[in-house]
Amino acid sequence: MVQDCDNNDFFQFEADFVESLRCIPMQVRLKLDTCGVKLKLEQWHRFSAGDRERLTLLPCGDRASTLAYAACVQDLVVHVQGTPASTLAIDPHPPWHNGAEIPPAVQGQAALAGVQLSLEQWRSLRPLQRFALIKLSRPSHENRNFYPALVEFGLAPAKGPELP
């Protein structure tokens, strides 16, 4: 199964931190979910700028590159904190690869933003875009980038309602 995480894509809604890589970009978050490593922002901040950049560039699309990516991240974490990062179960059928069903949290967050997503629109998104919407719609997330992501992905008009 080839994941959509070999692209060196940054989203426009990430523009305020991409240059410094002070936050973990969506493409790296997708790679982390793909390889099953739970990286904390505190650990990310302890990596050198070069190491952060390297994690945006390394592939993580097939079995070999996914294993290599996990090993690289774990080596970096051990280097900065002395112990490896926690691991996550890897979903063999992640929801961002399912173009047949919009996750309820995404639909709910879109509705809060005054947007009705169609299945056709959901199918038209790349897995990385679906991943971003899923992550941005989680209850534990502040959701401020959800509407800008909808706009960037062509799912909502540029001027939208104020979000709660």
N, C-alpha and C positions, 0 to 999 in steps of 0.2 A: 504494500500500500504506500503510494507516494503522497507525502504531505505537501501542503502549500506553504512551505517555510524555507525554501532555498532562495527566495527573492530577497533582495536587500531593499525592501520597501519601507518607507516611513510615510505615515499619513500626515496630511495637512493639520489635523487637529492635534498632532504631537509636536508641531513646529516650535512651540515655546521651550521645549527641552531637548530637542533632537541634537542640536549643535553640541551641547555639553554632555548629552546622554546622562543627565542627572536622574531621570526616571527610566524604568525598563521599558523600551519600546514594544509595541504590540508584536512585531515580528519576532523578537527575542522571547516574549512571553509565550508565543505559539510554539517556538522551538522547545522551551522548557516543559510545556505541557506534553509535547510530543515525545520527549525523552524521559519524562517522569522525574524531573528535578524541581524541588520547591526552593526557589531562590528568593531570599528576603531582600528588600530594598537596602537594608543596612549592609548586607553582604555585597550587593551591587556597588554601593558607594565606596566600598573598600578596594574594589578592583581599580587598577590603573586605567587611565583613559584609553590606552592602547588595547588593554584586555577587553574593555567594554566594546570598543570598535570591532575587535576580532570576533566577539560573540554575535555581532550583527552580520558579519560577513561569512562565517562558517556555515556550510550546508548542514541540513538536518532533514533530508527528504527520503532517504532509503534506510534500510536496516543498519548498514555499515556506518553511514554518516551520522545517524541518530545515536548509535553507541559511542562513536567518537566525540560527538557533541556533549553527551552526558559526561564522559570521562574528562573532557576539557573543563567543563563547568565545575565538576567536583574537584579537579586539581587546583583550580583557582580558589575555590572556597577553602579547601584545606590549607592552601598557602596563606590566606588572609585571616583564618580563624582557628586553624589547627585541627578541625574536625570537618567531616563532609556535611554537605547540605542534606536535609531530609529528602526522602523520595516520595513520589506520588504514584498511585496506580495509573497505568496508562490505559485510557479508554480505547478499546479496539474499534469503536464506532463513534467517534466524537461528533457532537451535534453540529459542528461547523462544516462537516462533510455531508450532512443530511439536507439536501435541497428540497426534500418533500415535506418538511415540517418546520414551521417557525417556532422556536422555543417560546413557551408562554411568557417568560420574563422579558424577552425581547418585544413581543406583542404588547405586553403591559406597559413597558417603558415608552414604546412608540405611541401608544394611546394617550399616556400622560402628556406627551409632547404634541398631541393633536394630529398624529400621523397614523394612517391605516396602512400597514404593510400587506401587500398581496404575496401570494405564494410565487407568482411569476417574478416579482421583484427579488424575493429571497433567493430564488434559483439563479437569478442573473448575477448574484454576487460571487466573488472569488471566495474560497474558504478562509483566507486571511481576513477579508472584510466581515464575513459572518462571525469569525472568531472575535473580532474587535467588538461587534455589536453585542455578542453574548457576554463578553467580559464587562463591557460598559453598562450592561443592564442588570448586573448582579445587585442584590439588595445591599451588600456590604460595600458597594462602590458609590462614590459621590455622584456619579452620573452626569457631571457637567459637560463631558465631551460626547455624550450620546447624541444630542441633536446636531452638533457640528459634524459628527460622523455620518449621520443620516444625510445631511446636506452634501458632504463630500462624496458620498456614494450615489448621489442622484436620487435619493428617496424622499427628500423633503425640500421645500423652497428655502432659499437663503435667509429670508427673514421669517423667523418663527416665533412662537409664543415664548414668553419667559418660563423657564422650567422651575419646578418647585425646589 
